[in-house]
Amino acid sequence: MSGKQKVCYFYDSEVGNFYYGQGHPMKPHRIRMAHNLLLNYGLYKKMEIYRPMHAKYDEICRFHSEEYASFLKVITPDNMADHAKQLQRFNVGEDCPVFDGMYQFFQISAGGSIGGAVKLNRKQADIAINWAGGLHHAKKCEASGFCYVNDIVLAILELLKHHKRVLYIDIDIHHGDGVEEAFYTTDRVMTVSFHKYGDFFFPGTGDVKDLGARQGKHYSVNVPLKDGITDKAYKSVFEPVIEKVMESFKPTAVVLQCGADSLTGDRLGCFNLTVRGHGECVKNVLSYNLPTLILGGGGYTIRNVARCWAYETAVVLEKELADDLPPNDYYEYFVPDWKLHLQPNPSMDNLNTRSYLEGIKQQVLENLRQLQGAPSVQMAQMPPSLQTEDEKDDDEDDDEGEGDGDSDSKGEEKEDDEEEDVEMAEPAGRTSAAGALAGGFEWDDFAAAKPAPGAGGGGADEAAAKEGGKEEDRERRARRDAKRVTAKEQEAELEARERALAEGTAAPVSAEDFERLLAGAPDSAYVWVKLMAFHLSLADVERARAVGERALKSINYRKLEEKKNVWIALLNLEKAHGTADTLAAAFRRSCADQNAKHMYLQMAAVHERAADAEAVVKTFEAVCKQFKASKKVWLAKMEWQMRSAEPAAAKATLERALQSLPRRKHVPTIVKFAQLEYRLGSVERARTVFDGVMAHHPKRLDLWGIYLDMETRKGAGTLPADVRRLFERASSLKLSSKKMKYVFKRWLDWELANGDATTMAHVKAKAHEYVQLKAGGEVDAAATADEEGNDDDDDDEN
């Protein structure tokens, strides 16, 4: 990438609420997790963020058949029995189940991809991102591979209104069969897919010999790969193929599908790519500086999907991210290391030999050499693009100003307009994507021919009248142009103001400013709370309270987090400006509307911010009594006591907690308490607690990992000798080979950063000694015997 790129990002907070069903690997929640990560990394500050418009039925029918689209619109879990034949016909039922709100989910996914294409077409962005998109398996008349509506095809059709040639690149582990099929016979779209092929792997298509047909022959490029491919091997194929594609096809826009099921450790995948290796593909594509639409796709180990898409958002923005994940709403998903980057699986074999990859690469490059230069496009009238409501209003205003001219002036205006905007024409009627594009878009020419010069006579009066009519027409056009310029200036000023408000570079100065923000984001608790604060700054408590009540009624009932934030704001308001009765009433209502346990903890935080220690104690006593089996409430109380410099009280609370909690939660609770001691109390007390835990659970590698994290973290103040003694203790245990490999690798990494050649040699010697023992069969037998009796406690977050 060169220079500052304009990036727009599409996200609808509703998307994470959809649920394919119990046990189904596709989980839209992963999109919300990725969004939360990029928020907490601060990446949102570098992009323009949009909530996508829902794709309309007619827009979906640009590719999909009307019968299929109508079926998707009406089918629900409640009426499935009435549509048994259609379910079978449209392949909906098993891999593609019927679930609540499914049509709305497809509308959000497709709306973001189409919206991104529109932004690129209008040059309002250089790169558009929609992680909810990338559903590449959906066909014209059927669902496939968890995909129902092919947002990618719809976005490419939108791009083709302005771009001569569009390149589609797919790095999902599964072949992008739906997109390839849609454009199989056209030379205006080249599809390039890097995927697993063979061994009956879904969808079973994507052989290197699948090249396209008729006009589109050699415009379908497939790179079939085998299990276990690594970053280096993938790069050795990806970059030369893309370079040759760019050279031969010369695209004017790119769509990149970033399915994350090609990552190591994916639930359904079998590649061994890291997050960084996956991101290198994005970086390579962006280096060509073409308008690019970046989409999501597969990915079924959701914590890794979130890592990948957050990192690739940073790649787009050219921003480095810390490997330590920031605190976020889904922090517990990223255990045990809470890192951004993944390590490849060392036990997975790479079946892609150098000779195999070289052979595939040469075959693909040879196919690309068959292309006779980039295809040309016949030019005609521009097809209509999607319009915003403001643009529609402008068009209506223009029409009103043109109603009173004579027929000649109308003809001249029409002629001028047609000559101004001669581009590509849209085909009459609705056809499939492949049918519409076949033959290189050779559509009828809609350019209007100029009328022949008048051959008749006509006197001076007639000529004067005609000249006068032309003068009036010119004046009318001048007035219309002036009106349009004024309207555009006002619109630009308003848009700049709204953007400044949304980005926080300009503070709202009136209730109208806030209402304008709410019109675009009615479900944003942030804006509602800011409006409450605005009224409080004017000492108008009643109006602030009324805004809070209005927010609770206006925010979508599914957006529990947004509503919870409004409840917290109301509790703070009542604590500061209300009475004990109004606070108690608001708290009771919040518990009825939200998770009561969470609201008790928020109420304690409200009292703490108000420095009302007595109320905090009463709140914690109540919540610990009501939810005594919840580890979370006891830990919250202990953390408050530690922050209040009451370690003895916190220890007493720990003893009470262990009496109330089920046995399986004891070890996690004690470990969390020790971590609190490290952060807020005494390091020596923390070590004592950890030593006691490790004495009873010496084989728990996850506990050793936490202990080492606490000792080696920056600012812990631990002496190197103490850290080495801890590593010595861990390495002396009779653990399995896999666990010992982790211990020695971590020790060596620490010595690399903090030790010298002597200490590193000592670690290697210890590892060599272990390997010698293992070769004699002593270690594994002992480790197996010990670990059979090891109690692996579950870590419950409740």
Helices and strands as residue ranges (DSSP letters): E 7-10, G 13-17, H 29-40, G 43-46, E 48-50, H 57-60, H 66-74, G 80-83, H 84-89, H 102-121, E 127-130, H 151-159, E 166-170, H 177-182, E 189-196, G 214-216, E 220-225, H 231-249, E 253-257, G 260-262, H 275-286, E 292-295, H 302-317, G 331-334, H 354-369, H 389-400, H 407-420, H 433-437, H 460-503, H 511-520, H 525-537, H 541-554, H 560-577, H 580-593, H 596-609, H 613-626, H 631-643, H 647-660, G 663-665, H 666-680, H 683-696, H 701-712, H 720-731, H 737-754, H 757-775, H 778-788
